[in-house]
Amino acid sequence: MKVIHHSPDTLQTALISNCKDLTELYKQYTKEECHLLEQGLHPGHPGSVFQPVTVHSDSDWIPSHPENPQDFESFYKDPDRKTPSASCGTIYIQTIGSFGEAGPHTEQYVEWLREYCQAFFYGLPVCWLPAVTVAQTGCSFRINQSSQNLQLLTGDLLQFLCKRKPKDAFCVVGITMIDLYPRDSWNFVFGQASLHKGIGVFSFARYDDNFYSKNYSGRVKKQCQVKQGDYSAFDGHYTPPITSTLLLRSCKTMTHEIGHMFGMRHCQWLSCVMQGSNHLEESDRRPLELCPICLRKLQTSAGFNIAERYEALLHWMEEEPRSPTTVTSFPKPTEAFHTAKLWLKKCQDILSVTKRLHHKMPAGVTPLLFCAMLAGLYFHLMSERGSGVPKPKKKPNFILILADDLGWADLDVNLPEQKANNTPNLNLMAQQGLRFLDFHSPASTCSPSRASILTGRYGLRNGVTHNFAVGSVGGLPLSEITLPQLLQRAGYYTAMIGKWHLGHNGPYGPTKRGFDYYFGIPYSNDMGCTDNPGYDLPQCLACDSSDPQKARSCYSKVGLPLIENSSILEQPLDLWTLTQQYQSAALRAIHHAREQGQPYFLYIALAHMHVPLAPPLKPASRVYAASLQEMDRLVGTIRSASDADDTLIWFTSDNGPWEQKCQYAGSPGPFQGKWQTRRGGGSAKKTTWEGGHRVPSLAYWPGVIPTNATSGALLSGMDIFPTLLSLAGVTPPSDRRYDGIDVTNTLLHGGVQTGHTVLFHPNGGAAGRLGDLQTVRVGKYKAFYLTGSAKACNGDIGTQEFHDPPLIFDLERDPAEETPLKVGTREYQTTAEKVALWRERLLWDIATDPSVSVADYTTDDSAWPCCEATRPVCRCLSLG
């Protein structure tokens, strides 16, 4: 995939122009409208609702159809462009041939198209011409010898439309469910138009999902012969079922082609509905809306108010079904428009937030300073209200499965050449879902990562910068709002199974932070002794051991407790049965929610692959591989139990592998951090090298997420928070700033590669102050202001080093982070400037954030989770 980048100056000229008259014309927009339009100057950046153009193959439109890009000035000054007038301002739509045999449902479908076009071309009337049969057009037709389907000749249809064009028409667009061809030598064409005459014709036939399959119902029997003038071949002609996807594709095509009637050419500036498309996959990648440059073109021609137009489009997508007494008695299938609804809401937010800020701008604040203030604000605007969509009629279920210390290469499908076959269930989920290739834990240690996942905020905002202890008095600050709290308020049944590690004392436990049910351990499984320890290095000793060296290997003052809600069930627990107990508890939670008729959020924080490991072992099997296989079986069981529901399963890890555990640690794959390892120490967990935070991740949602898809988008565990809220129709509180972004579009359209432009990796204990942001990812580049190592398998550990100027690696060329860019090169200088700018902006944004929390890290023995305080290691008197 190639991303087409334009500089901000180039985009500004394309949008505004250097021509004085057009610059003055641009100043007629309100401040709110200008701010929205100028979001397009930085596509893909945090807070921007506009994205750059991506080219995925040589068969895409841009490489196969070279065109000069049309900026606003060239559009405005084009002598052939058309502008609607009072006498010729109506858009007419003409249906040709059958649009289905569903009677009123078909009438409703074409009415939906008309209403959508009227909202899109806001302020212009859109009307239907009386429907015509193929015979009435008198056009030529044929059977395509390759696809064996009927096709109509576009030239004949254009002549017919030209004759039927009303006097008050701005344009006439013919639409049909029958395939088209422009001349005998062509296989097919989606449509054809005469911009000078203001007429066009377009087919939706190939938008049927089954069109290219052998079972397509529109195929004509090979022995069938047709004669010109005998239109009986079209009697009972197959038309595709009216689905949400068909409606979405139809709306895109209609508005794209009518846009050409205004003189708008194919867009090459930003991701836009006016982009050209050579094939269905490329057409599906196009958004439903216009980029700022094309929006200005259309607005100048039609004269609408931008905010009112967005409101009309949103109303069309959210409109409730009308009374059964009307023709339109079927519910509008707008499921496929979910991403577009989110996008429109974000645009509305930008307009309304900008308006509020302008009204409240204090005296003495200059426009330049105001823009600087907005730059900080839009770091979190994408998530602040980005999920403000109406609640769907039936909310989906969510299962978040968080592995512990799992390496990127521990998932078989991430490194298939190893042929390990340790994770067959996860492999299957990846094949049937979406696998993320550039996904990062929010931190490289347990508590900070989990806090950021559940709040959508960096540790410097939520207060959790390092791990909580067995005797921690506090936990995740009570001022923080968690994902389960928000879902619980929205009617979800919320349950958590597994490791919490965000405070276990008093109000900090899971059932006080949004979970209706909890079953698991309060922290890591090496933070308490057991009677039958699992595999670790050095080996943990049993609770009753009197060996004086045990204190240096594992925490042994308190037995590891198993907790249900707020009660201790076992202490110490049995590690060897913990997986089975987790499985049973998870299944109970799913069944409970199903019986109650509630949507559910199930958070499963696995003990795998944190030491000590306690898998069932077969002869000659390796401990780590056996643990992976046990984890995979558990995930497979959860998947099977939830497949009957409408359930999104998101699987990932809290951080990378714990390298010092040697044979009991996972693999980071190609992300070796070689610059560091050659200087001593390890480069995985606790570090900001890729092995510490690049983790396996996949999403599985049968029937919703595209199958066997991958995304190279730069994503973070913090994105889970805004994305699940968005899918649930829940708006997060607006009194705080967020760092995660809503990636619904990436989930629902697997080929979408848009993620973070910038991502920060907090210090995790290898160097520097815990939680500080001294490692920055900008695009494919990664910069280190500070480097350090964790302990390696051989016990070696490196020293921390400060870097001014920073070390910068190109991760596309050098995923092993072995050779930094040379400081004197232009590539380095350009990247270093960007890194410094983004880092300064975020640090200032956090420094001025009134919602920053502070965690209480004090410890006291009285805070130990203890079943019987009078007994050694708090051992329970009985196990049941």
Helices and strands as residue ranges (DSSP letters): E 2-4, H 8-16, H 20-26, H 31-37, G 38-41, E 53-55, H 61-64, H 72-76, E 90-96, H 104-120, E 126-132, H 134-137, E 141-143, E 150-153, H 154-164, E 169-176, E 179-181, E 191-194, E 199-203, G 205-207, G 231-234, H 244-261, H 280-285, H 292-302, H 306-318, G 335-337, H 338-360, H 367-384, E 397-403, G 408-410, G 412-414, G 416-418, H 424-431, E 434-436, E 439-440, H 446-455, H 459-462, H 483-489, E 493-498, G 506-508, G 510-512, E 517-520, H 550-553, E 562-564, E 567-570, G 575-577, H 578-596, E 600-605, H 623-642, E 647-653, G 659-664, H 674-677, H 690-693, E 697-700, E 709-711, E 715-716, G 717-719, H 720-728, H 744-748, E 758-762, E 773-778, E 781-787, E 801-810, H 826-847, G 861-863, G 872-874
